[in-house]
């Protein structure tokens, strides 16, 4: 496996976001990657208290910045999680979304890691909203949203395949991120206007026959895609299912006891974003395991800024 260059993990220093930092250390140790741990402080929110704080404003901000840096150093210096990796730490003032995105652009990391939820700093649930918004806006970097404590390397990975240009990249990134895991390639499909065919007088048995035939064609395509990405038949399991992709991904997660789901996110065009966004959004909300979002390689970085 080609080592990842750098992993960027963002934390709001809450207990839930610790899982993301732990997973990032684990991935960095396994891949021999550099690691940076970033914390964004929204100190500008204190400006609303300027009348109360007066001349103490600058001192208060400096104290909060120093406290955040000390807490970050304690977190990354904890031998229970750092696995011998000496991570860089960075505290920056600003909106979390803008800060993480700017830092990712500057570093060009192999992977961005976020917690699925966090606590608010003066104002709102920071990483919960930031994770979803960064996933929506990300165009260059895979984003790993961590939900579970990382007790071990990933064991069972589900890659949701839709045969778009993002699918081969999703498979390759999944193998690089979890080279020792069991791999499930899953494809769910529905016929165009399937729910309205009966109203148009199409025989139910005819629809069923078409679904079966289409499923066989898609299964062949899935195996061909796997071979094109360098996988051998023994390297993966394949499932082609008929029905709503959002529902089937969650069902297969449970059936195969997956600890990572890999999904693709398409470009900035509003139609594509709404369609694929609904699947990604559902998986992020309903899955129990971690979710890795891979962006369409055709999407120019400036399209989602």
Residue, then its C-alpha position, 0 to 999 in steps of 0.5 A: x500500500x502506498x503510504x498516505x502523505x498526511x492525515x488532517x483530523x479536526x477536533x472540538x476537544x469534546x469527549x465524542x470528538x476524541x474518537x476521531x482523534x484516536x482513529x486518526x492516530x490508528x490510521x496514521x500508525x498503520x499507514x506510516x502517515x504524518x498527522x496534524x490535529x486541528x482545533x478551531x476556536x470561534x473566539x469572534x463570538x466573544x465580540x457580542x460580550x465586548x460591552x461586558x468584558x471591555x478592556x479584558x477582551x484581548x486577555x480573555x481571548x488569549x487565555x482561551x486560546x492558550x487553554x485550547x492549545x494546552x488541552x490539545x497538547x494533552x490530548x495528542x500526548x496521551x500514550x493511550x491514543x497516540x500509538x507512538x505517532x508525534x502529531x503536529x498540533x494547530x489551533x486557529x481562530x475562526x469558523x470551524x468549517x472555513x478553518x478546516x477547509x482552508x487548512x485542508x486546501x493548504x495541506x492537501x491531505x490524503x484524508x480529512x477526519x472528523x467526529x460525527x458530533x461534538x459539544x458547542x463552544x459558546x454557540x452550537x454543536x460544532x463538529x456535528x454541523x461542521x461534519x455535514x457541511x464539510x462533506x457537502x462542500x468537499x471536492x478534493x479530499x476524502x472525509x472520514x466521519x467517525x462515530x465509534x470508538x476505534x478499538x482496532x483497525x477496520x474489519x468489514x468495509x461496505x463500498x456503495x457502488x453506483x457505477x459513476x466515476x467516483x466508484x473506482x476511486x471509492x474502492x481504491x481508497x477503501x482498500x488503501x484505508x483498510x487493507x486487511x478488512x473484508x470488503x463488500x461491494x454493494x449496488x442497489x438499483x431501481x427502475x426508472x419510474x418503477x412506482x408508476x409503471x403499474x399505473x401505465x398498464x405495465x404487467x407486474x410479471x413483466x416488471x419482475x422479469x426486467x428487474x431480474x435481467x437488469x440485476x444480472x447485467x448489473x452484477x456482471x458490471x460490478x465484477x468487471x469494475x472490481x477487476x478493473x480496480x485490481x481486485x480478484x474474486x477472493x478479495x471481495x464479496x458482491x451484492x446487487x439488490x433491488x430497491x432504495x439504495x439508502x435503505x439497503x446500505x443500512x440493512x447491509x451494514x447490519x447484515x455484514x456487521x460493517x464498521x466502515x461504509x464508503x459512499x460517493x458524493x457527486x458534483x456541485x450541480x444542484x440536481x446531482x447534489x440533491x439526489x446523491x446528497x439524500x443517500x449520503x445524508x441518510x447514511x450519515x444519519x442512520x448508520x451505526x458505523x463510521x462513514x467515508x465520503x469520496x468525492x467525484x474526481x471530475x468535480x473541480x475544487x472551485x465548484x464546491x467552495 
